[in-house]
Amino acid sequence: MVRTIDRMERDGLVRRERDAQDRRRVNVFLTEEGRHLRDPLVPCAVAANEAATRALTGPELEQAKDLMRRMISALDAAPSARGKGESDRERI
């Protein structure tokens, strides 16, 4: 994720700001150029999501969403899997 945001920042699509209340947190915002690209890309993302989930029933889709939420929670709670001397930026 960090590499992707690094590239987007380099390309002028996003900017990073430290959170005023929690200095450990970095917020990422779209720049004007990023907002211009967002509008034509959102329909593409929606179409891709619809194509990927078209074959699922309602209950299957809800189960898939639940599993993804649980995986994200597990990753958020897990200690970093970084190697010796490796920073988060190097790992990602």
N, C-alpha and C positions, 0 to 999 in steps of 0.2 A: 504494500500500500504506500509506503513512504517513497519508494522509487517513482511510482506513478504520480504522486503529488509533487515530488521534486521536478519531474518532467513538465507537469502542468504549470508549475510556478515558473520554471525556466522559459516556457513558451508564452507566458503572460496570461494564462487562463485562470489562475487562482493566486490569492495572496494569503499569507499566514499571519496570525496575530496571537500573541500570548493572551490568555484569558485574564481579565482584570481581577477576578475573585480567586482563581486557582492558577498560580503561575506555572504549575506543572502541565497544565492543559494548553494545547495550541489549537485555535479555531482556524478553519480554512474557509475562505470566502471566494466566490466567483468574482472575477474582474468583469469589467464591461465587455471585453472580448469574449470571456467565458460565457457570459449571459447570452451574447449573440449566437454562440454555437449551441447553447442548450436547447433553444426553441426548436430547431430542425432535428435535433438528435432525440428528443423525448419520444416522438412518435415511433422512431426506430426501436428504442428500448422497449416501449410498450408492445410493439409487434413481436419482438423477439421473446418477451415474457409470455405473451399469448400463445405463440407457436410452441414454446417449451412445455406449457402446461395444458395444452388443448386436449391431450389424451387422458388427463386425470379427471376423476369424478370429483364432486365437491368435497366429500370426506377425505379423499386422497390428497387433494390440494391443501386442505386444512392440516392434515398430518404432515405433509412436506414442510409447510410453514412452521409448524410446531417444532419439527426436528431441526430446521435451520436456526430457529430462535435458541433452542437448547445448545446447539453447537457454538453459536456466537457467545452465549453466556459462559460456556465452558472455556472458550478461548480467552474471554475477558478475565476469568477468574484464575487461569493457569499462569504460573510463573513463566517468565520469558525463557524460551528454549535457545538462548544465545550461547554461542561457543566461547571458549576462553579468550578474553581480550576483544571480543567482537561486540560492536555497538549495535543498537537496533537498526540504524541506517545500513550497516554492512550486512546484517542478517537478511533484511528484506530486500 
